[in-house]
């Protein structure tokens, strides 16, 4: 029987700092927030390109999640 120490918030933060998926999701959240606040992406690139960027971002998120093997606190 193994005795594992409990996972702490510090473990989660340390693991999150090493996670490509976390960084990608932060970027998508920033882009989505900018779009919600003032349509910045739509104004820069047009509605179709802005929608395509967010669609590709979502697919990339699924790909990153599919290759993830280690839980965040264990990185």
PDB file of N, H, CA, C and O in Angstrom:
ATOM      1  N   UNK A   1       0.838  -1.169   0.000  1.00  0.00           N
ATOM      2  CA  UNK A   1       0.000   0.000   0.000  1.00  0.00           C
ATOM      3  C   UNK A   1       0.890   1.241   0.000  1.00  0.00           C
ATOM      4  O   UNK A   1       1.825   1.349   0.793  1.00  0.00           O
ATOM      5  N   UNK A   2       0.587   2.164  -0.891  1.00  0.00           N
ATOM      6  H   UNK A   2      -0.173   2.077  -1.535  1.00  0.00           H
ATOM      7  CA  UNK A   2       1.380   3.386  -0.964  1.00  0.00           C
ATOM      8  C   UNK A   2       0.690   4.503  -0.192  1.00  0.00           C
ATOM      9  O   UNK A   2      -0.534   4.545  -0.072  1.00  0.00           O
ATOM     10  N   UNK A   3       1.498   5.382   0.314  1.00  0.00           N
ATOM     11  H   UNK A   3       2.493   5.348   0.217  1.00  0.00           H
ATOM     12  CA  UNK A   3       0.976   6.545   1.031  1.00  0.00           C
ATOM     13  C   UNK A   3       1.304   7.776   0.219  1.00  0.00           C
ATOM     14  O   UNK A   3       2.445   8.235   0.198  1.00  0.00           O
ATOM     15  N   UNK A   4       0.304   8.304  -0.444  1.00  0.00           N
ATOM     16  H   UNK A   4      -0.623   7.930  -0.427  1.00  0.00           H
ATOM     17  CA  UNK A   4       0.492   9.509  -1.228  1.00  0.00           C
ATOM     18  C   UNK A   4       0.095  10.720  -0.401  1.00  0.00           C
ATOM     19  O   UNK A   4      -0.876  10.685   0.355  1.00  0.00           O
ATOM     20  N   UNK A   5       0.859  11.786  -0.557  1.00  0.00           N
ATOM     21  H   UNK A   5       1.648  11.814  -1.171  1.00  0.00           H
ATOM     22  CA  UNK A   5       0.503  13.011   0.150  1.00  0.00           C
ATOM     23  C   UNK A   5      -0.682  13.657  -0.564  1.00  0.00           C
ATOM     24  O   UNK A   5      -0.831  13.495  -1.775  1.00  0.00           O
ATOM     25  N   UNK A   6      -1.514  14.377   0.157  1.00  0.00           N
ATOM     26  H   UNK A   6      -1.392  14.509   1.141  1.00  0.00           H
ATOM     27  CA  UNK A   6      -2.668  15.025  -0.470  1.00  0.00           C
ATOM     28  C   UNK A   6      -2.221  16.089  -1.475  1.00  0.00           C
ATOM     29  O   UNK A   6      -1.185  16.732  -1.305  1.00  0.00           O
ATOM     30  N   UNK A   7      -3.018  16.256  -2.510  1.00  0.00           N
ATOM     31  H   UNK A   7      -3.860  15.734  -2.648  1.00  0.00           H
ATOM     32  CA  UNK A   7      -2.723  17.254  -3.531  1.00  0.00           C
ATOM     33  C   UNK A   7      -3.111  18.625  -2.999  1.00  0.00           C
ATOM     34  O   UNK A   7      -4.222  18.826  -2.508  1.00  0.00           O
ATOM     35  N   UNK A   8      -2.184  19.559  -3.104  1.00  0.00           N
ATOM     36  H   UNK A   8      -1.282  19.396  -3.504  1.00  0.00           H
ATOM     37  CA  UNK A   8      -2.430  20.911  -2.612  1.00  0.00           C
ATOM     38  C   UNK A   8      -2.679  21.868  -3.779  1.00  0.00           C
ATOM     39  O   UNK A   8      -2.421  21.542  -4.938  1.00  0.00           O
ATOM     40  N   UNK A   9      -3.177  23.033  -3.450  1.00  0.00           N
ATOM     41  H   UNK A   9      -3.387  23.298  -2.509  1.00  0.00           H
ATOM     42  CA  UNK A   9      -3.386  24.074  -4.458  1.00  0.00           C
ATOM     43  C   UNK A   9      -2.062  24.456  -5.100  1.00  0.00           C
ATOM     44  O   UNK A   9      -2.009  24.760  -6.291  1.00  0.00           O
ATOM     45  N   UNK A  10      -1.002  24.441  -4.317  1.00  0.00           N
ATOM     46  H   UNK A  10      -1.046  24.193  -3.349  1.00  0.00           H
ATOM     47  CA  UNK A  10       0.338  24.757  -4.838  1.00  0.00           C
ATOM     48  C   UNK A  10       0.765  23.738  -5.885  1.00  0.00           C
ATOM     49  O   UNK A  10       1.374  24.107  -6.889  1.00  0.00           O
ATOM     50  N   UNK A  11       0.455  22.454  -5.667  1.00  0.00           N
ATOM     51  H   UNK A  11      -0.040  22.154  -4.852  1.00  0.00           H
ATOM     52  CA  UNK A  11       0.746  21.415  -6.664  1.00  0.00           C
ATOM     53  C   UNK A  11      -0.006  21.701  -7.955  1.00  0.00           C
ATOM     54  O   UNK A  11       0.543  21.561  -9.047  1.00  0.00           O
ATOM     55  N   UNK A  12      -1.270  22.102  -7.822  1.00  0.00           N
ATOM     56  H   UNK A  12      -1.717  22.215  -6.935  1.00  0.00           H
ATOM     57  CA  UNK A  12      -2.087  22.393  -8.994  1.00  0.00           C
ATOM     58  C   UNK A  12      -1.512  23.581  -9.762  1.00  0.00           C
ATOM     59  O   UNK A  12      -1.424  23.535 -10.989  1.00  0.00           O
ATOM     60  N   UNK A  13      -1.121  24.636  -9.062  1.00  0.00           N
ATOM     61  H   UNK A  13      -1.192  24.673  -8.066  1.00  0.00           H
ATOM     62  CA  UNK A  13      -0.546  25.811  -9.723  1.00  0.00           C
ATOM     63  C   UNK A  13       0.765  25.478 -10.426  1.00  0.00           C
ATOM     64  O   UNK A  13       1.009  25.924 -11.547  1.00  0.00           O
ATOM     65  N   UNK A  14       1.604  24.693  -9.761  1.00  0.00           N
ATOM     66  H   UNK A  14       1.406  24.331  -8.851  1.00  0.00           H
ATOM     67  CA  UNK A  14       2.887  24.307 -10.348  1.00  0.00           C
ATOM     68  C   UNK A  14       2.656  23.488 -11.622  1.00  0.00           C
ATOM     69  O   UNK A  14       3.338  23.689 -12.628  1.00  0.00           O
ATOM     70  N   UNK A  15       1.697  22.570 -11.572  1.00  0.00           N
ATOM     71  H   UNK A  15       1.144  22.406 -10.755  1.00  0.00           H
ATOM     72  CA  UNK A  15       1.379  21.765 -12.752  1.00  0.00           C
ATOM     73  C   UNK A  15       0.758  22.596 -13.853  1.00  0.00           C
ATOM     74  O   UNK A  15       1.065  22.390 -15.027  1.00  0.00           O
ATOM     75  N   UNK A  16      -0.113  23.533 -13.500  1.00  0.00           N
ATOM     76  H   UNK A  16      -0.363  23.700 -12.547  1.00  0.00           H
ATOM     77  CA  UNK A  16      -0.762  24.381 -14.494  1.00  0.00           C
ATOM     78  C   UNK A  16       0.267  25.226 -15.241  1.00  0.00           C
ATOM     79  O   UNK A  16       0.096  25.501 -16.429  1.00  0.00           O
ATOM     80  N   UNK A  17       1.326  25.636 -14.561  1.00  0.00           N
ATOM     81  H   UNK A  17       1.465  25.413 -13.596  1.00  0.00           H
ATOM     82  CA  UNK A  17       2.371  26.436 -15.196  1.00  0.00           C
ATOM     83  C   UNK A  17       3.131  25.632 -16.249  1.00  0.00           C
ATOM     84  O   UNK A  17       3.811  26.216 -17.093  1.00  0.00           O
ATOM     85  N   UNK A  18       3.029  24.301 -16.214  1.00  0.00           N
ATOM     86  H   UNK A  18       2.476  23.826 -15.529  1.00  0.00           H
ATOM     87  CA  UNK A  18       3.713  23.436 -17.175  1.00  0.00           C
ATOM     88  C   UNK A  18       2.783  22.910 -18.256  1.00  0.00           C
ATOM     89  O   UNK A  18       3.215  22.140 -19.114  1.00  0.00           O
ATOM     90  N   UNK A  19       1.522  23.305 -18.236  1.00  0.00           N
ATOM     91  H   UNK A  19       1.171  23.930 -17.540  1.00  0.00           H
ATOM     92  CA  UNK A  19       0.514  22.721 -19.119  1.00  0.00           C
ATOM     93  C   UNK A  19       0.259  23.564 -20.369  1.00  0.00           C
ATOM     94  O   UNK A  19      -0.165  24.716 -20.275  1.00  0.00           O
ATOM     95  N   UNK A  20       0.522  22.979 -21.542  1.00  0.00           N
ATOM     96  H   UNK A  20       0.866  22.043 -21.619  1.00  0.00           H
ATOM     97  CA  UNK A  20       0.226  23.662 -22.801  1.00  0.00           C
ATOM     98  C   UNK A  20      -1.275  23.884 -22.954  1.00  0.00           C
ATOM     99  O   UNK A  20      -1.702  24.904 -23.495  1.00  0.00           O
ATOM    100  N   UNK A  21      -2.067  22.942 -22.483  1.00  0.00           N
ATOM    101  H   UNK A  21      -1.720  22.113 -22.043  1.00  0.00           H
ATOM    102  CA  UNK A  21      -3.521  23.060 -22.582  1.00  0.00           C
ATOM    103  C   UNK A  21      -4.024  24.248 -21.767  1.00  0.00           C
ATOM    104  O   UNK A  21      -4.914  24.970 -22.216  1.00  0.00           O
ATOM    105  N   UNK A  22      -3.474  24.457 -20.595  1.00  0.00           N
ATOM    106  H   UNK A  22      -2.751  23.871 -20.230  1.00  0.00           H
ATOM    107  CA  UNK A  22      -3.879  25.599 -19.770  1.00  0.00           C
ATOM    108  C   UNK A  22      -3.524  26.901 -20.468  1.00  0.00           C
ATOM    109  O   UNK A  22      -4.349  27.813 -20.525  1.00  0.00           O
ATOM    110  N   UNK A  23      -2.301  27.006 -21.003  1.00  0.00           N
ATOM    111  H   UNK A  23      -1.631  26.265 -20.956  1.00  0.00           H
ATOM    112  CA  UNK A  23      -1.908  28.225 -21.712  1.00  0.00           C
ATOM    113  C   UNK A  23      -2.810  28.479 -22.916  1.00  0.00           C
ATOM    114  O   UNK A  23      -3.219  29.615 -23.157  1.00  0.00           O
ATOM    115  N   UNK A  24      -3.118  27.437 -23.665  1.00  0.00           N
ATOM    116  H   UNK A  24      -2.786  26.514 -23.469  1.00  0.00           H
ATOM    117  CA  UNK A  24      -3.970  27.578 -24.845  1.00  0.00           C
ATOM    118  C   UNK A  24      -5.356  28.078 -24.444  1.00  0.00           C
ATOM    119  O   UNK A  24      -5.914  28.965 -25.090  1.00  0.00           O
ATOM    120  N   UNK A  25      -5.911  27.499 -23.369  1.00  0.00           N
ATOM    121  H   UNK A  25      -5.458  26.779 -22.844  1.00  0.00           H
ATOM    122  CA  UNK A  25      -7.236  27.915 -22.927  1.00  0.00           C
ATOM    123  C   UNK A  25      -7.245  29.344 -22.401  1.00  0.00           C
ATOM    124  O   UNK A  25      -8.243  30.046 -22.561  1.00  0.00           O
ATOM    125  N   UNK A  26      -6.174  29.783 -21.789  1.00  0.00           N
ATOM    126  H   UNK A  26      -5.363  29.213 -21.660  1.00  0.00           H
ATOM    127  CA  UNK A  26      -6.078  31.176 -21.351  1.00  0.00           C
ATOM    128  C   UNK A  26      -6.085  32.098 -22.569  1.00  0.00           C
ATOM    129  O   UNK A  26      -6.755  33.130 -22.560  1.00  0.00           O
ATOM    130  N   UNK A  27      -5.341  31.730 -23.622  1.00  0.00           N
ATOM    131  H   UNK A  27      -4.796  30.892 -23.629  1.00  0.00           H
ATOM    132  CA  UNK A  27      -5.341  32.530 -24.842  1.00  0.00           C
ATOM    133  C   UNK A  27      -6.738  32.589 -25.466  1.00  0.00           C
ATOM    134  O   UNK A  27      -7.183  33.663 -25.871  1.00  0.00           O
ATOM    135  N   UNK A  28      -7.433  31.454 -25.549  1.00  0.00           N
ATOM    136  H   UNK A  28      -7.071  30.582 -25.220  1.00  0.00           H
ATOM    137  CA  UNK A  28      -8.784  31.445 -26.094  1.00  0.00           C
ATOM    138  C   UNK A  28      -9.733  32.295 -25.242  1.00  0.00           C
ATOM    139  O   UNK A  28     -10.605  32.977 -25.780  1.00  0.00           O
ATOM    140  N   UNK A  29      -9.567  32.256 -23.934  1.00  0.00           N
ATOM    141  H   UNK A  29      -8.859  31.702 -23.497  1.00  0.00           H
ATOM    142  CA  UNK A  29     -10.412  33.066 -23.061  1.00  0.00           C
ATOM    143  C   UNK A  29     -10.165  34.550 -23.290  1.00  0.00           C
ATOM    144  O   UNK A  29     -11.106  35.343 -23.288  1.00  0.00           O
ATOM    145  N   UNK A  30      -8.910  34.929 -23.486  1.00  0.00           N
ATOM    146  H   UNK A  30      -8.146  34.284 -23.487  1.00  0.00           H
ATOM    147  CA  UNK A  30      -8.589  36.332 -23.754  1.00  0.00           C
ATOM    148  C   UNK A  30      -9.197  36.770 -25.085  1.00  0.00           C
ATOM    149  O   UNK A  30      -9.816  37.831 -25.166  1.00  0.00           O
ATOM    150  N   UNK A  31      -9.023  35.960 -26.126  1.00  0.00           N
ATOM    151  H   UNK A  31      -8.519  35.098 -26.061  1.00  0.00           H
ATOM    152  CA  UNK A  31      -9.598  36.299 -27.430  1.00  0.00           C
ATOM    153  C   UNK A  31     -11.121  36.384 -27.360  1.00  0.00           C
ATOM    154  O   UNK A  31     -11.721  37.306 -27.914  1.00  0.00           O
ATOM    155  N   UNK A  32     -11.740  35.427 -26.682  1.00  0.00           N
ATOM    156  H   UNK A  32     -11.253  34.679 -26.233  1.00  0.00           H
ATOM    157  CA  UNK A  32     -13.194  35.456 -26.532  1.00  0.00           C
ATOM    158  C   UNK A  32     -13.661  36.671 -25.751  1.00  0.00           C
ATOM    159  O   UNK A  32     -14.682  37.272 -26.085  1.00  0.00           O
ATOM    160  N   UNK A  33     -12.923  37.034 -24.715  1.00  0.00           N
ATOM    161  H   UNK A  33     -12.093  36.546 -24.444  1.00  0.00           H
ATOM    162  CA  UNK A  33     -13.266  38.212 -23.927  1.00  0.00           C
ATOM    163  C   UNK A  33     -13.152  39.492 -24.730  1.00  0.00           C
ATOM    164  O   UNK A  33     -14.008  40.371 -24.633  1.00  0.00           O
ATOM    165  N   UNK A  34     -12.090  39.598 -25.528  1.00  0.00           N
ATOM    166  H   UNK A  34     -11.394  38.884 -25.607  1.00  0.00           H
ATOM    167  CA  UNK A  34     -11.942  40.778 -26.382  1.00  0.00           C
ATOM    168  C   UNK A  34     -13.080  40.874 -27.386  1.00  0.00           C
ATOM    169  O   UNK A  34     -13.581  41.962 -27.670  1.00  0.00           O
ATOM    170  N   UNK A  35     -13.480  39.738 -27.915  1.00  0.00           N
ATOM    171  H   UNK A  35     -13.073  38.854 -27.684  1.00  0.00           H
ATOM    172  CA  UNK A  35     -14.581  39.739 -28.877  1.00  0.00           C
ATOM    173  C   UNK A  35     -15.888  40.142 -28.208  1.00  0.00           C
ATOM    174  O   UNK A  35     -16.673  40.902 -28.775  1.00  0.00           O
ATOM    175  N   UNK A  36     -16.119  39.636 -27.009  1.00  0.00           N
ATOM    176  H   UNK A  36     -15.481  39.018 -26.548  1.00  0.00           H
ATOM    177  CA  UNK A  36     -17.344  39.990 -26.285  1.00  0.00           C
ATOM    178  C   UNK A  36     -17.381  41.466 -25.896  1.00  0.00           C
ATOM    179  O   UNK A  36     -18.436  42.098 -25.943  1.00  0.00           O
ATOM    180  N   UNK A  37     -16.226  42.014 -25.513  1.00  0.00           N
ATOM    181  H   UNK A  37     -15.368  41.500 -25.475  1.00  0.00           H
ATOM    182  CA  UNK A  37     -16.191  43.399 -25.039  1.00  0.00           C
ATOM    183  C   UNK A  37     -16.344  44.421 -26.153  1.00  0.00           C
ATOM    184  O   UNK A  37     -16.818  45.530 -25.909  1.00  0.00           O
ATOM    185  N   UNK A  38     -15.954  44.070 -27.365  1.00  0.00           N
ATOM    186  H   UNK A  38     -15.569  43.169 -27.563  1.00  0.00           H
ATOM    187  CA  UNK A  38     -16.051  45.105 -28.381  1.00  0.00           C
ATOM    188  C   UNK A  38     -15.926  44.627 -29.808  1.00  0.00           C
ATOM    189  O   UNK A  38     -15.773  45.443 -30.717  1.00  0.00           O
ATOM    190  N   UNK A  39     -15.987  43.333 -30.030  1.00  0.00           N
ATOM    191  H   UNK A  39     -16.111  42.670 -29.292  1.00  0.00           H
ATOM    192  CA  UNK A  39     -15.890  42.830 -31.390  1.00  0.00           C
ATOM    193  C   UNK A  39     -14.554  43.126 -32.048  1.00  0.00           C
ATOM    194  O   UNK A  39     -14.497  43.380 -33.251  1.00  0.00           O
ATOM    195  N   UNK A  40     -13.464  43.096 -31.261  1.00  0.00           N
ATOM    196  H   UNK A  40     -13.510  42.890 -30.283  1.00  0.00           H
ATOM    197  CA  UNK A  40     -12.145  43.450 -31.786  1.00  0.00           C
ATOM    198  C   UNK A  40     -11.681  42.505 -32.890  1.00  0.00           C
ATOM    199  O   UNK A  40     -11.131  42.957 -33.895  1.00  0.00           O
ATOM    200  N   UNK A  41     -11.894  41.205 -32.720  1.00  0.00           N
ATOM    201  H   UNK A  41     -12.341  40.838 -31.904  1.00  0.00           H
ATOM    202  CA  UNK A  41     -11.469  40.258 -33.749  1.00  0.00           C
ATOM    203  C   UNK A  41     -12.276  40.453 -35.024  1.00  0.00           C
ATOM    204  O   UNK A  41     -11.724  40.430 -36.124  1.00  0.00           O
ATOM    205  N   UNK A  42     -13.565  40.642 -34.878  1.00  0.00           N
ATOM    206  H   UNK A  42     -14.013  40.661 -33.984  1.00  0.00           H
ATOM    207  CA  UNK A  42     -14.428  40.861 -36.038  1.00  0.00           C
ATOM    208  C   UNK A  42     -14.033  42.139 -36.767  1.00  0.00           C
ATOM    209  O   UNK A  42     -14.008  42.171 -37.997  1.00  0.00           O
ATOM    210  N   UNK A  43     -13.728  43.182 -36.019  1.00  0.00           N
ATOM    211  H   UNK A  43     -13.748  43.155 -35.020  1.00  0.00           H
ATOM    212  CA  UNK A  43     -13.330  44.448 -36.631  1.00  0.00           C
ATOM    213  C   UNK A  43     -12.002  44.312 -37.379  1.00  0.00           C
ATOM    214  O   UNK A  43     -11.826  44.909 -38.441  1.00  0.00           O
ATOM    215  N   UNK A  44     -11.073  43.535 -36.834  1.00  0.00           N
ATOM    216  H   UNK A  44     -11.216  43.050 -35.972  1.00  0.00           H
ATOM    217  CA  UNK A  44      -9.763  43.377 -37.470  1.00  0.00           C
ATOM    218  C   UNK A  44      -9.806  42.479 -38.700  1.00  0.00           C
ATOM    219  O   UNK A  44      -9.234  42.810 -39.738  1.00  0.00           O
ATOM    220  N   UNK A  45     -10.493  41.332 -38.578  1.00  0.00           N
ATOM    221  H   UNK A  45     -10.958  41.063 -37.734  1.00  0.00           H
ATOM    222  CA  UNK A  45     -10.386  40.298 -39.606  1.00  0.00           C
ATOM    223  C   UNK A  45     -11.698  39.964 -40.307  1.00  0.00           C
ATOM    224  O   UNK A  45     -11.692  39.211 -41.280  1.00  0.00           O
ATOM    225  N   UNK A  46     -12.789  40.486 -39.853  1.00  0.00           N
ATOM    226  H   UNK A  46     -12.795  41.098 -39.062  1.00  0.00           H
ATOM    227  CA  UNK A  46     -14.079  40.128 -40.430  1.00  0.00           C
ATOM    228  C   UNK A  46     -14.707  38.967 -39.678  1.00  0.00           C
ATOM    229  O   UNK A  46     -14.020  38.214 -38.988  1.00  0.00           O
ATOM    230  N   UNK A  47     -15.991  38.834 -39.815  1.00  0.00           N
ATOM    231  H   UNK A  47     -16.549  39.445 -40.376  1.00  0.00           H
ATOM    232  CA  UNK A  47     -16.741  37.850 -39.045  1.00  0.00           C
ATOM    233  C   UNK A  47     -16.335  36.416 -39.356  1.00  0.00           C
ATOM    234  O   UNK A  47     -16.221  35.595 -38.446  1.00  0.00           O
ATOM    235  N   UNK A  48     -16.116  36.107 -40.631  1.00  0.00           N
ATOM    236  H   UNK A  48     -16.209  36.774 -41.370  1.00  0.00           H
ATOM    237  CA  UNK A  48     -15.787  34.730 -41.006  1.00  0.00           C
ATOM    238  C   UNK A  48     -14.431  34.300 -40.471  1.00  0.00           C
ATOM    239  O   UNK A  48     -14.288  33.181 -39.977  1.00  0.00           O
ATOM    240  N   UNK A  49     -13.438  35.171 -40.561  1.00  0.00           N
ATOM    241  H   UNK A  49     -13.554  36.079 -40.962  1.00  0.00           H
ATOM    242  CA  UNK A  49     -12.095  34.844 -40.079  1.00  0.00           C
ATOM    243  C   UNK A  49     -12.093  34.720 -38.560  1.00  0.00           C
ATOM    244  O   UNK A  49     -11.471  33.810 -38.012  1.00  0.00           O
ATOM    245  N   UNK A  50     -12.779  35.622 -37.882  1.00  0.00           N
ATOM    246  H   UNK A  50     -13.284  36.361 -38.327  1.00  0.00           H
ATOM    247  CA  UNK A  50     -12.848  35.562 -36.420  1.00  0.00           C
ATOM    248  C   UNK A  50     -13.500  34.256 -35.975  1.00  0.00           C
ATOM    249  O   UNK A  50     -13.029  33.624 -35.030  1.00  0.00           O
ATOM    250  N   UNK A  51     -14.572  33.846 -36.641  1.00  0.00           N
ATOM    251  H   UNK A  51     -14.955  34.359 -37.409  1.00  0.00           H
ATOM    252  CA  UNK A  51     -15.242  32.589 -36.307  1.00  0.00           C
ATOM    253  C   UNK A  51     -14.327  31.405 -36.596  1.00  0.00           C
ATOM    254  O   UNK A  51     -14.288  30.449 -35.821  1.00  0.00           O
ATOM    255  N   UNK A  52     -13.589  31.459 -37.704  1.00  0.00           N
ATOM    256  H   UNK A  52     -13.621  32.235 -38.333  1.00  0.00           H
ATOM    257  CA  UNK A  52     -12.667  30.377 -38.052  1.00  0.00           C
ATOM    258  C   UNK A  52     -11.547  30.247 -37.027  1.00  0.00           C
ATOM    259  O   UNK A  52     -11.150  29.137 -36.674  1.00  0.00           O
ATOM    260  N   UNK A  53     -11.041  31.380 -36.551  1.00  0.00           N
ATOM    261  H   UNK A  53     -11.364  32.281 -36.838  1.00  0.00           H
ATOM    262  CA  UNK A  53      -9.979  31.362 -35.531  1.00  0.00           C
ATOM    263  C   UNK A  53     -10.479  30.668 -34.271  1.00  0.00           C
ATOM    264  O   UNK A  53      -9.776  29.828 -33.709  1.00  0.00           O
ATOM    265  N   UNK A  54     -11.671  31.003 -33.825  1.00  0.00           N
ATOM    266  H   UNK A  54     -12.242  31.685 -34.281  1.00  0.00           H
ATOM    267  CA  UNK A  54     -12.202  30.373 -32.619  1.00  0.00           C
ATOM    268  C   UNK A  54     -12.530  28.902 -32.852  1.00  0.00           C
ATOM    269  O   UNK A  54     -12.385  28.092 -31.936  1.00  0.00           O
ATOM    270  N   UNK A  55     -12.967  28.541 -34.046  1.00  0.00           N
ATOM    271  H   UNK A  55     -13.085  29.199 -34.790  1.00  0.00           H
ATOM    272  CA  UNK A  55     -13.231  27.141 -34.366  1.00  0.00           C
ATOM    273  C   UNK A  55     -11.938  26.329 -34.360  1.00  0.00           C
ATOM    274  O   UNK A  55     -11.880  25.254 -33.765  1.00  0.00           O
ATOM    275  N   UNK A  56     -10.911  26.838 -35.017  1.00  0.00           N
ATOM    276  H   UNK A  56     -10.958  27.711 -35.501  1.00  0.00           H
ATOM    277  CA  UNK A  56      -9.610  26.156 -35.024  1.00  0.00           C
ATOM    278  C   UNK A  56      -9.064  26.064 -33.597  1.00  0.00           C
ATOM    279  O   UNK A  56      -8.473  25.053 -33.217  1.00  0.00           O
ATOM    280  N   UNK A  57      -9.265  27.113 -32.821  1.00  0.00           N
ATOM    281  H   UNK A  57      -9.746  27.934 -33.130  1.00  0.00           H
ATOM    282  CA  UNK A  57      -8.832  27.090 -31.422  1.00  0.00           C
ATOM    283  C   UNK A  57      -9.515  25.998 -30.632  1.00  0.00           C
ATOM    284  O   UNK A  57      -8.881  25.343 -29.806  1.00  0.00           O
ATOM    285  N   UNK A  58     -10.779  25.793 -30.867  1.00  0.00           N
ATOM    286  H   UNK A  58     -11.295  26.325 -31.538  1.00  0.00           H
ATOM    287  CA  UNK A  58     -11.520  24.740 -30.165  1.00  0.00           C
ATOM    288  C   UNK A  58     -11.033  23.361 -30.568  1.00  0.00           C
ATOM    289  O   UNK A  58     -10.896  22.478 -29.721  1.00  0.00           O
ATOM    290  N   UNK A  59     -10.770  23.168 -31.849  1.00  0.00           N
ATOM    291  H   UNK A  59     -10.880  23.885 -32.537  1.00  0.00           H
ATOM    292  CA  UNK A  59     -10.259  21.874 -32.327  1.00  0.00           C
ATOM    293  C   UNK A  59      -8.868  21.617 -31.746  1.00  0.00           C
ATOM    294  O   UNK A  59      -8.561  20.495 -31.343  1.00  0.00           O
ATOM    295  N   UNK A  60      -8.035  22.642 -31.702  1.00  0.00           N
ATOM    296  H   UNK A  60      -8.283  23.554 -32.030  1.00  0.00           H
ATOM    297  CA  UNK A  60      -6.705  22.497 -31.099  1.00  0.00           C
ATOM    298  C   UNK A  60      -6.818  22.140 -29.624  1.00  0.00           C
ATOM    299  O   UNK A  60      -6.016  21.358 -29.114  1.00  0.00           O
ATOM    300  N   UNK A  61      -7.797  22.701 -28.941  1.00  0.00           N
ATOM    301  H   UNK A  61      -8.448  23.337 -29.355  1.00  0.00           H
ATOM    302  CA  UNK A  61      -8.020  22.381 -27.540  1.00  0.00           C
ATOM    303  C   UNK A  61      -8.369  20.903 -27.382  1.00  0.00           C
ATOM    304  O   UNK A  61      -7.869  20.239 -26.474  1.00  0.00           O
ATOM    305  N   UNK A  62      -9.215  20.396 -28.252  1.00  0.00           N
ATOM    306  H   UNK A  62      -9.621  20.936 -28.990  1.00  0.00           H
ATOM    307  CA  UNK A  62      -9.564  18.968 -28.217  1.00  0.00           C
ATOM    308  C   UNK A  62      -8.335  18.103 -28.465  1.00  0.00           C
ATOM    309  O   UNK A  62      -8.158  17.076 -27.811  1.00  0.00           O
ATOM    310  N   UNK A  63      -7.488  18.508 -29.402  1.00  0.00           N
ATOM    311  H   UNK A  63      -7.632  19.343 -29.934  1.00  0.00           H
ATOM    312  CA  UNK A  63      -6.272  17.745 -29.690  1.00  0.00           C
ATOM    313  C   UNK A  63      -5.334  17.737 -28.490  1.00  0.00           C
ATOM    314  O   UNK A  63      -4.785  16.695 -28.134  1.00  0.00           O
ATOM    315  N   UNK A  64      -5.150  18.900 -27.865  1.00  0.00           N
ATOM    316  H   UNK A  64      -5.597  19.747 -28.154  1.00  0.00           H
ATOM    317  CA  UNK A  64      -4.295  18.960 -26.674  1.00  0.00           C
ATOM    318  C   UNK A  64      -4.845  18.086 -25.558  1.00  0.00           C
ATOM    319  O   UNK A  64      -4.089  17.408 -24.862  1.00  0.00           O
ATOM    320  N   UNK A  65      -6.145  18.102 -25.392  1.00  0.00           N
ATOM    321  H   UNK A  65      -6.759  18.653 -25.957  1.00  0.00           H
ATOM    322  CA  UNK A  65      -6.762  17.283 -24.345  1.00  0.00           C
ATOM    323  C   UNK A  65      -6.586  15.798 -24.634  1.00  0.00           C
ATOM    324  O   UNK A  65      -6.395  14.996 -23.720  1.00  0.00           O
ATOM    325  N   UNK A  66      -6.653  15.441 -25.911  1.00  0.00           N
ATOM    326  H   UNK A  66      -6.808  16.093 -26.654  1.00  0.00           H
ATOM    327  CA  UNK A  66      -6.513  14.036 -26.291  1.00  0.00           C
ATOM    328  C   UNK A  66      -5.108  13.499 -26.013  1.00  0.00           C
ATOM    329  O   UNK A  66      -4.947  12.320 -25.697  1.00  0.00           O
ATOM    330  N   UNK A  67      -4.086  14.361 -26.129  1.00  0.00           N
ATOM    331  H   UNK A  67      -4.217  15.319 -26.385  1.00  0.00           H
ATOM    332  CA  UNK A  67      -2.721  13.890 -25.890  1.00  0.00           C
ATOM    333  C   UNK A  67      -2.270  14.056 -24.440  1.00  0.00           C
ATOM    334  O   UNK A  67      -1.173  13.636 -24.071  1.00  0.00           O
ATOM    335  N   UNK A  68      -3.120  14.668 -23.628  1.00  0.00           N
ATOM    336  H   UNK A  68      -4.011  15.009 -23.927  1.00  0.00           H
ATOM    337  CA  UNK A  68      -2.784  14.858 -22.219  1.00  0.00           C
ATOM    338  C   UNK A  68      -2.815  13.516 -21.490  1.00  0.00           C
ATOM    339  O   UNK A  68      -3.795  12.776 -21.571  1.00  0.00           O
ATOM    340  N   UNK A  69      -1.735  13.215 -20.779  1.00  0.00           N
ATOM    341  H   UNK A  69      -0.939  13.816 -20.713  1.00  0.00           H
ATOM    342  CA  UNK A  69      -1.677  11.950 -20.038  1.00  0.00           C
ATOM    343  C   UNK A  69      -1.485  12.147 -18.548  1.00  0.00           C
ATOM    344  O   UNK A  69      -1.748  11.235 -17.764  1.00  0.00           O
ATOM    345  N   UNK A  70      -1.033  13.314 -18.148  1.00  0.00           N
ATOM    346  H   UNK A  70      -0.819  14.055 -18.784  1.00  0.00           H
ATOM    347  CA  UNK A  70      -0.728  13.558 -16.747  1.00  0.00           C
ATOM    348  C   UNK A  70      -1.681  14.589 -16.159  1.00  0.00           C
ATOM    349  O   UNK A  70      -1.843  15.664 -16.735  1.00  0.00           O
ATOM    350  N   UNK A  71      -2.313  14.295 -15.036  1.00  0.00           N
ATOM    351  H   UNK A  71      -2.182  13.421 -14.567  1.00  0.00           H
ATOM    352  CA  UNK A  71      -3.161  15.301 -14.395  1.00  0.00           C
ATOM    353  C   UNK A  71      -2.319  16.519 -13.966  1.00  0.00           C
ATOM    354  O   UNK A  71      -1.135  16.389 -13.652  1.00  0.00           O
ATOM    355  N   UNK A  72      -2.934  17.667 -13.959  1.00  0.00           N
ATOM    356  H   UNK A  72      -3.895  17.772 -14.214  1.00  0.00           H
ATOM    357  CA  UNK A  72      -2.214  18.909 -13.663  1.00  0.00           C
ATOM    358  C   UNK A  72      -1.418  18.851 -12.356  1.00  0.00           C
ATOM    359  O   UNK A  72      -0.251  19.243 -12.365  1.00  0.00           O
ATOM    360  N   UNK A  73      -1.971  18.391 -11.245  1.00  0.00           N
ATOM    361  H   UNK A  73      -2.919  18.072 -11.237  1.00  0.00           H
ATOM    362  CA  UNK A  73      -1.182  18.420 -10.010  1.00  0.00           C
ATOM    363  C   UNK A  73       0.021  17.483 -10.009  1.00  0.00           C
ATOM    364  O   UNK A  73       0.889  17.606  -9.145  1.00  0.00           O
ATOM    365  N   UNK A  74       0.094  16.548 -10.961  1.00  0.00           N
ATOM    366  H   UNK A  74      -0.611  16.448 -11.663  1.00  0.00           H
ATOM    367  CA  UNK A  74       1.181  15.560 -10.994  1.00  0.00           C
ATOM    368  C   UNK A  74       2.261  15.910 -12.009  1.00  0.00           C
ATOM    369  O   UNK A  74       3.157  15.099 -12.243  1.00  0.00           O
ATOM    370  N   UNK A  75       2.206  17.083 -12.614  1.00  0.00           N
ATOM    371  H   UNK A  75       1.479  17.742 -12.423  1.00  0.00           H
ATOM    372  CA  UNK A  75       3.220  17.468 -13.605  1.00  0.00           C
ATOM    373  C   UNK A  75       4.498  17.893 -12.916  1.00  0.00           C
ATOM    374  O   UNK A  75       5.468  18.253 -13.582  1.00  0.00           O
TER     375      UNK A  75
END
